[in-house]
Amino acid sequence: MTRKRFSWLSYVSIGFGTLLIFHPLLTNIFPNYFMGIQYTGIILTLLFSVLALKKKNEKKLLAIIGLSFAMMMLVFVGILQYIPFHKQSSV
């Protein structure tokens, strides 16, 4: 029987998830590309998390944390889509 351990998929998943969480703090660097970077990061984090969860000899903790970060940012970006950012809005 082989020992379960973290693989590079888990580390990439938690890394992308952490970057997604901290990216809104750095929006002054790339303000025009904020939503595109978030969408791409969410998709990549979800992909790596699911791949890490599918592996048989893999510890699941980091992949689950990365997946939860991606889901939190998915809700955050979804909420941002419905907030009007112009002053002439009647809402």
C-alpha positions in Angstrom: 0.0 0.0 0.0 1.4 3.4 -0.9 1.3 6.4 1.4 -1.0 9.2 0.5 0.8 12.5 0.0 0.3 15.9 -1.5 1.3 16.2 -5.2 2.0 19.2 -7.3 -1.7 19.5 -8.2 -2.6 20.2 -4.6 0.1 22.8 -4.3 -0.9 24.5 -7.5 -4.5 24.4 -6.4 -3.9 26.1 -3.1 -1.5 28.5 -4.7 -3.9 29.7 -7.3 -6.7 29.9 -4.7 -4.5 32.1 -2.5 -3.6 34.3 -5.4 -7.3 34.7 -6.2 -8.1 35.8 -2.6 -5.3 38.4 -2.6 -5.8 39.6 -6.2 -8.5 42.2 -5.2 -6.0 43.9 -2.9 -3.7 44.5 -5.9 -6.3 45.8 -8.4 -4.4 49.1 -8.8 -1.7 47.2 -10.8 -4.0 45.8 -13.5 -7.5 47.5 -13.0 -8.6 46.9 -16.6 -8.0 43.2 -16.5 -9.4 42.4 -13.1 -12.4 40.4 -14.2 -10.5 38.5 -16.9 -7.8 37.5 -14.4 -10.4 36.5 -11.9 -12.3 34.3 -14.4 -9.1 32.7 -15.6 -7.8 32.1 -12.1 -11.1 30.6 -11.0 -11.2 28.2 -13.9 -7.6 27.1 -13.4 -8.1 26.6 -9.6 -11.3 24.6 -10.2 -9.5 22.5 -12.8 -6.5 21.7 -10.6 -8.6 21.1 -7.5 -10.9 18.6 -9.3 -7.9 16.8 -10.8 -6.2 16.6 -7.4 -9.5 15.3 -5.8 -9.7 12.6 -8.5 -6.3 11.2 -7.8 -6.4 8.0 -5.7 -3.1 8.4 -3.8 -3.5 12.0 -2.9 -4.2 13.8 0.3 -7.3 15.9 -0.2 -6.9 18.8 2.3 -5.1 21.3 0.1 -7.3 20.6 -2.9 -10.4 21.2 -0.8 -9.0 24.5 0.5 -8.1 25.6 -3.0 -11.6 24.6 -4.2 -13.2 26.5 -1.4 -11.2 29.6 -2.2 -12.2 29.4 -5.9 -15.9 29.0 -4.9 -15.7 32.1 -2.6 -14.2 34.1 -5.4 -16.8 32.8 -7.8 -19.5 34.2 -5.5 -17.5 37.5 -5.1 -17.1 38.0 -8.8 -20.8 37.0 -9.4 -21.9 39.7 -6.9 -19.6 42.3 -8.7 -21.4 41.6 -11.9 -24.6 43.0 -10.5 -23.3 46.1 -8.8 -23.6 49.2 -11.1 -20.4 51.2 -11.0 -21.6 54.4 -12.7 -23.1 57.4 -11.0 -26.1 57.7 -13.3 -27.6 54.4 -12.2 -31.1 54.4 -10.8 -30.4 51.3 -8.7 
